[in-house]
């Protein structure tokens, strides 16, 4: 079971492709699962055996404390205690935040060390290890239960699949319960994100209920692989709120004593109503609440694309917008669309996942992922030549994500994954910019605190500073401005509740737009005027203004070169698309 199709969520997220990506990275028979250079050690606790490799010593020790803390709460809550220790593998191998769990041949959890990007659907966390471990350990406690005939089979044949009936539960329950627990126990998580909530509420607001047989995912239309997590998670929440959390443990134990695929009658036994009735009542209650909410009208709002599914990373270049798409009908792509939105866009190049995009001169820089050493999913930098359409790979093994290019094209800002942490890297572009085949990059500076994770760097118009999102472990979320000469970051917008992410400069360099869910709903656009270069104390931070107030959300802002139009990623019942609104500072409301 996976922790959640990681969505290159920056709202748009890489949902449907994530599971496929990791499947591709999984080794074939006879191949090692992990890179040969990794040397694993073991750390034992009363209930877990944690395996980690070089460079992860501190993370492993903290994971040991997290694991025992989660066990103390979750095992009692779900009335399930595995007979043996659970193996937990902490590995810094993939550049994609995820995790999985299995009960064969023994209870095992694997966790990718790298945090998700802050505006990813998985990014609503101030402690990635706690979030992903809670999700995956719920899988173990849900699956490793055998009652009645299953317990007898387990006694006779050991850990035979026939002795674990909960393996055959529908996807909306096998993923719904862990998604509920990750949110309930951590206080963050997906169910507490307004952007995740929109995945269920927007179609209900449009009168498009989802039949329960389609909530298990695997659909060729949105929300595809996210459906079990979103619809299942909120259905489990509905059951807990209506009947009490203790009934969730009763349901797990009841289904663990029923033959494969015969779990539906357990709902009537536990909740007193049939599964079909409960599902309809759940959707009706959510629909009633959803229709009471509506987007605040935005003057001049225009829709630029109608892809649905996943659309991410807009950048306005001249009179067109560059962006990326993922859907169920073609290979992920880098695209462009005219800013007026009246004529169709066009495909520029293949792009497999990736977070950032920047253009200078005739070159477009982007990051994408590929398979390394047959087992690792790693991110590197590429450059597209607009005139010829040719794509050149610039780095190998760099582990750079979220790239942006300076106005003169001679420097890059990117997230660099180092020892399981998201650092900020400043790189110099070396070589002839007219010949991408002769371009290389040289790392000039790495910025990063031990308890902070960076995302979404963007160069200032004068090329002297980089704005980025910074999330603190167990703490606040900031928009910071980094002096590229000294590497010194200063916070210009901060909040203890909610994320601040995806900064974007106005052309005059005086204001930063960013996405935040500090208002308690979905990510929306906010703005802050950049203070003087002196490092401000929290009390002196400048005022913040709310730019959009959309129930369905607005994220990843990009501005036109004249500063008159904002392009952003918005959400509809069909998925994500690009929208635009005119800049009207008089309509921005002060945020208190």
ABEGO torsion letter per residue (X at the ends): XBAEBBBAAAGAEBAAAAAAAAAAABBBBGBBABBAABBBBBBBBAABBBBBBBGAAAAAAAAAAAAAAAAAAAAAAAGBBBABBBBBBBBBABABBBBBBBAOABBBBBBBABBBBAABAAABBABAAAAAAAAAAAAAAAABBBBEAAAAAAAAAEBBAAABAAAABBAAAAAAAAAAAAAAAAGBEAAABAAAAAAAAAAAAAGBBBBAAAAAEGBABOAEAAAAAAAAAAAAAAAAAAAEAAAAAAAAAAAAABBBGAAAAAAAAAAGBBAAAAAAAAAAAAAAAAAABBBBBBBGBBBABAAEEBBBGBBBBEABBBBBBBBAABBBBBBBBBAAGABBBBBABBBBEEABBBBBEABBBBBBBBBBGGABBBBBBBBBBAAAGBBBBABBGAGBBGBBBBAAGABBBBBBBBGGBBBBBBBBBBEBAABAAABBBBBABBBEBAABBBBGBBBBAAGABBBBBBBBBGBBBBBBBBBAAAGBBBBABBBABEBBBGBBBBAAGABBBBBBAAAGBBBBBBBBBBBBABBBBAAABBBBBBABBBAAEBBGBBBBAAGABBBBBBBBAAEBBBBBBBBBAAABBBBX
